[in-house]
Amino acid sequence: MAGRAQPSGPAGSGGGAPGLLPLLLLLLSAAAIIPRGDGQNLVTEDVTVVEGDVATISCRVKNSDDSVIQLLNPNRQTIYFRDFRPLKDSRFQLVNFSNSELRVSLTNVSISDEGRYFCQLYTDPPQEIYTTITVLVPPRNLVIDIEKETAVEGEEIELNCTAMASRPATTIRWFKGNKELTGKSEVERWSDMYTVTSQLLLKVGREDDGVPVICLVDHPAVKDLQTQRYLEVMYKPQVRVSQNYPLQGLTREGEPLELTCTAFGKPQPTDMRWLRVDDEMPQHVVVSGSNLLISNLNKTDNGTYRCEASNAVGKSHADYMLFVYDPPTTIPPPTTTTTTTTTIPTTITDTTATTEPAVHGFTQLPNSAEELDYGDLSGTSVPPTASAEALPTVQLSNASLASRPDSRAGEEGAIRSVDHAVVGGVVAVVVFAMLCLLIILGRYFARHKGTYFTHEAKGADDAADADTAIINAEGGQNNSEEKKEYFI
């Protein structure tokens, strides 16, 4: 950044009107900084340096005409005149000298070196411009103070981070792990130095144990300056109950049960015990440390079993609810049941019709007892001409009835059985009605069978002639032969 130019000349020049001197100084200053097409112009930049580093001051001339360049310190003592150093300070070293530039380095910069340095150019009129050296001081002794070295879960603790003797004042940021937190800062000034203290209030939990709390400094003189403290948090146990056996998780009567209790805490729990909630622990239950074993489950073992663990902070527990199921049932292998079908023939006696035996019912036997249990009797069928007495009789075995499953498939089989039974009943009624009709017809025709006589010669004896005898005949001759007619 270009510094402001100042006129140079003999101090305390007097005379003239009181307002002429400021006006003259203003004109000379404007002439020094306003570039002119054929004139010379001084150029320089401000310098910012960290304490202890090297600062470089450069005085450059545009459109140089070999005029003399001079560098002065804040006390206006000449540091370099051309390439000659009148000031006896070895920290100033000549870096470059030419007709257009004078470059000087200052090593091991300290706070006392801060201020304005002047570049002068001996022209007519003379020109002067200044550059400012700013010295940065990084913070020292960055420390974190914690209220309690060991905190208990749920407590609120106070942490303080202090950055001492910095310039300018530093900015402090807080982090817990990767999460940024907000603190409250206070700044104190001692001479040209600043001390900053930031306070952080933090409520800790078990998840904060072993997590670093970081105090980070934002300052132009340093990068990534930080310090950290690890939190130590004590908390009561975390208890968990796991089932080792049975592996499938289903507890049945007569089978064993094994439970394991696991507890974590800080400090590590030392006291662990098993108990049964709202009841006494069964005598056959074996407790060995963190393990609970029941070798033979029964329905009296149903209940809630609790594992308790405690440490210096407190006590915790975890519950296991036990429900004992019935033992698995064994289904016998399927068997084949033999079905006997009895057919009773029916004979109709009639002098005018032939006698035919009743048609036998056709029975399809089930393949296994399971098919029979599901009520699948659809294989049994009766032709429409069979009699009601010819319906087959199926004998179900006791094993089949005992092993019949109570399921939806059994209900569907029962519905199908009912449907076939209704059809069979209707067929039986139709067949029975047909048989009754045949019997009635047979009896009717049997009653109308007999002997018939003709009386062609009746009245012939009293007739005068043959024609009259035929006309008046009712019975026929006395010795006429009896005739018989049969109505077929």
Buried (B, 14 or more C-beta within 10 A) or exposed (E): EBBEBBBBEEEEEEEEEEEEEEEBEEEBBEBBBEEEEEBBBBBBBBBEBBBEEEBBBBBBBEEBEEBEBBBBBBEEEBBBBBEEBEBEEEBBBBEBBEEBBBBBBBEEBEEEBBEBBBBBBBBEEBBBBBBBBBBBBBBEEBEBEBEBEEBBBEBEBEBBBBBBBBBBBBBBBBBBEEEEBEBEBEBEEEEEBBBBBBBBEBEBBBEBBEBEBBBBBEBBBBEEBBBEBEBBBBBBBBBEBEBEEBEEEEBBBEBEBBBBBBBBBBEEBEEBBBBBEEEEEEEEBEBEEBEBBBEEBEEEBEBEBBBBBBBEBBBBBBEBEBEBEEEEEEEEEBEBBEBEBEBEEBEEEBEEEEEEEBBBBEBEBBEEBBBBBBBBBEEBBBEEEBBBBBBBEBEBBEBBEEBBEEEEEBEEBBEBBEEBEEEBEEBBEEBEEEBEEEEEEBEEBEEEEEEEEBEBBBBBEEBEEEEEBEEEBEBBBEEBEEEEEEEE
